[in-house]
Amino acid sequence: MTETTGQPAAGSGTAEMKRTLSLTGVTVNGMALIAPGAFLWTTFQEQAAQTNHGSPTGDDMWTGLFFAFILAMLTAWSYSQLARIYPDAGAGSSYYFAEAAFLDKEKPQHQAYARWAKFVFGWMSHLYYWIYPGIMIAFIGTLVGYIVQEISGTQLGWGPLSSICVVSAILVGYIAFRGITGSTLTALVINVIQIVTLIGMTIIFFIAFRVGHPHGGYVLRGAGAVILPHSFVNLLYQSTIAILLLVGFESITALGAEAKNPQRDIQRGVLISLLIQGGFCYLFEYFGANFALGSLTMAGQKGTPFVAAGNDSAPIGTMVQNAADKMFGGGGEAVALLVAFTVLMALLGTTLACVNTGVRVSYAMAKDKELPSVIGWLHGRFATPHGGIVVITVLSALIGIYGVHTVNNLTQITLASNIGTFLVYGMTCLICVVAFASRHDRHVLGHLALPGLGLVMNVAELIGVVYLAIAGGGSGATDAIKAIIVVGIWAVAGVVWFKANPNREHAHRVTFHERAERRRAQAAGAA
């Protein structure tokens, strides 16, 4: 019998993914999606520009990030616990977790929820995994446009930027097609370069600069003012943006079919990747950036430092350039461009990691006959789901072209992706509670309180993202409404496909009866 999670039975004659990833491998792939600093460059402008009834919320940028980090850690804990008890999830990640949690129940009425639960998870996760790479492609196009403008003084139009998006999507798709081993090596190199560059930048051009130039019109009085909350409401406002920096740790759970020791390494990799990227890199870098933000580092820009940063398409580049010029008497533009190039590399790595994750969840659904079979094709030589890679590459290029056109377009696709993210994260916390509810190793703190708090915080953030966008009025409200419409259309399409799927009965028979019997046999063997 062929396993439907990306691990066919021996002798089936069906290609299967190769187990090549150690703990380092799975962790590096997760770190690549989170990216150890790229989003400091891409989102600092939006965070600086955010206001609460006309007043900047930037004073609570670091505390908002810390709040979002706690939320992410709670969600990561749920993922890690589910990965521990379901090491055979293969490429399915939370899609598989949702099914297994109900199949493990003793009552048939509870087991009956298995198929629709995992379908909902898989279908809604595509709002995140299929849109997010396109957002990264749009970021890449925008950043390349900045680099070209700084070097040549020429501002690229939509046509050239669209071509950059297409080329970037094809490059990422090709690397993903070649296999996870090549992707891991690429991710490792990018992570090392990014971490060294941005940590060095933070120490030299932010922290050391302010210490050496104490009268620079800084917006925050000192280190304590950076890390202490000023307004709880503003903290929440900032956290709705900051969460975008931290998503991606769950990508590790989709690599179970390629991990050498999934039961041990997947759960560890989820937590380690988030601790390194979010708990160290981002918190440290955002501390430095807020510590150094002032009239001196934003020299040449109009308005107060927060207003200037909000109106600057690359405020981190401006800060680095001004600081380097002051410290070394010139060379600031070259330093800023160097940082921009490392950010560009990180964005490519992030896009690659998300493609690898998203295509594997889609692959697991296709193997279950829940999606068209073309998405479940594995390449004979590289053992990669090349059918799905082609689909997601084309979508990424198209979404990137749309997003790079205007800020409003980018906001629309970002909000749609965020809604999908919070839905999947929140539901995963809920599934963790369900999965451990009847297990002998259930712990009230670890399997009820922590996942429960994660569920509440994810729902709150989901409501907050939508409410804050709509409450802002103008184009913000229009963008939010369009994003909600996209989510609604995708949900309706899921219902239609669920009912109209020509393989519906086969999908139900494979996922429910066959796997339920297999899991009961495994439980009996363990006993």
Secondary structure as the mmCIF struct_conf table of DSSP 4:
data_model
#
loop_
_struct_conf.conf_type_id
_struct_conf.id
_struct_conf.beg_label_comp_id
_struct_conf.beg_label_asym_id
_struct_conf.beg_label_seq_id
_struct_conf.end_label_comp_id
_struct_conf.end_label_asym_id
_struct_conf.end_label_seq_id
TURN_TY1_P TURN_TY1_P1 THR A 4 THR A 5
BEND BEND1 GLY A 6 GLY A 6
HELX_LH_PP_P HELX_LH_PP_P1 PRO A 8 ALA A 9
TURN_TY1_P TURN_TY1_P2 ALA A 10 GLY A 11
BEND BEND2 SER A 12 SER A 12
STRN STRN1 LEU A 21 LEU A 21
HELX_RH_AL_P HELX_RH_AL_P1 LEU A 23 ILE A 34
BEND BEND3 PRO A 36 GLY A 37
HELX_RH_AL_P HELX_RH_AL_P2 ALA A 38 ALA A 49
STRN STRN2 THR A 51 ASN A 52
TURN_TY1_P TURN_TY1_P3 HIS A 53 GLY A 54
STRN STRN3 SER A 55 PRO A 56
HELX_RH_3T_P HELX_RH_3T_P1 GLY A 58 ASP A 60
HELX_RH_AL_P HELX_RH_AL_P3 MET A 61 ILE A 85
HELX_RH_3T_P HELX_RH_3T_P2 PRO A 87 ALA A 89
TURN_TY1_P TURN_TY1_P4 GLY A 90 ALA A 91
TURN_TY1_P TURN_TY1_P5 SER A 93 SER A 93
HELX_RH_AL_P HELX_RH_AL_P4 SER A 94 LEU A 103
TURN_TY1_P TURN_TY1_P6 ASP A 104 ASP A 104
BEND BEND4 GLU A 106 LYS A 107
HELX_RH_AL_P HELX_RH_AL_P5 PRO A 108 GLN A 111
TURN_TY1_P TURN_TY1_P7 ALA A 112 TYR A 113
HELX_RH_AL_P HELX_RH_AL_P6 ALA A 114 TYR A 129
TURN_TY1_P TURN_TY1_P8 TRP A 130 ILE A 131
HELX_RH_AL_P HELX_RH_AL_P7 TYR A 132 SER A 152
HELX_LH_PP_P HELX_LH_PP_P2 THR A 154 LEU A 156
HELX_RH_AL_P HELX_RH_AL_P8 TRP A 158 ARG A 178
HELX_RH_AL_P HELX_RH_AL_P9 ILE A 180 MET A 201
HELX_RH_PI_P HELX_RH_PI_P1 THR A 202 ALA A 208
HELX_RH_AL_P HELX_RH_AL_P10 PHE A 209 GLY A 212
BEND BEND5 GLY A 216 GLY A 216
STRN STRN4 TYR A 218 TYR A 218
BEND BEND6 VAL A 219 GLY A 222
HELX_RH_AL_P HELX_RH_AL_P11 ALA A 223 ILE A 227
BEND BEND7 LEU A 228 LEU A 228
BEND BEND8 HIS A 230 HIS A 230
HELX_RH_AL_P HELX_RH_AL_P12 PHE A 232 ALA A 242
HELX_RH_3T_P HELX_RH_3T_P3 ILE A 243 LEU A 245
TURN_TY1_P TURN_TY1_P9 LEU A 246 GLY A 248
HELX_RH_3T_P HELX_RH_3T_P4 PHE A 249 GLU A 258
STRN STRN5 ALA A 259 ALA A 259
BEND BEND9 LYS A 260 ASN A 261
HELX_RH_AL_P HELX_RH_AL_P13 PRO A 262 LEU A 274
HELX_RH_PI_P HELX_RH_PI_P2 LEU A 275 TYR A 282
HELX_RH_AL_P HELX_RH_AL_P14 LEU A 283 ALA A 292
STRN STRN6 GLY A 294 GLY A 294
TURN_TY1_P TURN_TY1_P10 SER A 295 GLY A 300
BEND BEND10 GLN A 301 GLN A 301
BEND BEND11 GLY A 303 THR A 304
HELX_RH_AL_P HELX_RH_AL_P15 PRO A 305 ASN A 311
BEND BEND12 SER A 313 SER A 313
HELX_RH_AL_P HELX_RH_AL_P16 PRO A 315 PHE A 328
BEND BEND13 GLY A 329 GLY A 330
HELX_RH_AL_P HELX_RH_AL_P17 GLY A 332 LYS A 367
TURN_TY1_P TURN_TY1_P11 ASP A 368 LYS A 369
BEND BEND14 GLU A 370 LEU A 371
HELX_RH_3T_P HELX_RH_3T_P5 SER A 373 GLY A 376
TURN_TY1_P TURN_TY1_P12 GLY A 380 PHE A 382
HELX_RH_AL_P HELX_RH_AL_P18 HIS A 386 HIS A 405
HELX_RH_AL_P HELX_RH_AL_P19 VAL A 407 PHE A 436
TURN_TY1_P TURN_TY1_P13 ALA A 437 SER A 438
TURN_TY1_P TURN_TY1_P14 HIS A 440 ASP A 441
HELX_RH_AL_P HELX_RH_AL_P20 VAL A 444 VAL A 444
HELX_RH_PI_P HELX_RH_PI_P3 LEU A 445 ALA A 449
HELX_RH_AL_P HELX_RH_AL_P21 LEU A 450 ALA A 471
TURN_TY1_P TURN_TY1_P15 GLY A 472 GLY A 472
HELX_RH_AL_P HELX_RH_AL_P22 GLY A 474 ALA A 500
TURN_TY1_P TURN_TY1_P16 PRO A 502 ASN A 503
HELX_RH_AL_P HELX_RH_AL_P23 ARG A 504 HIS A 508
HELX_RH_PI_P HELX_RH_PI_P4 ARG A 509 GLU A 514
HELX_RH_AL_P HELX_RH_AL_P24 ARG A 515 ALA A 526
#
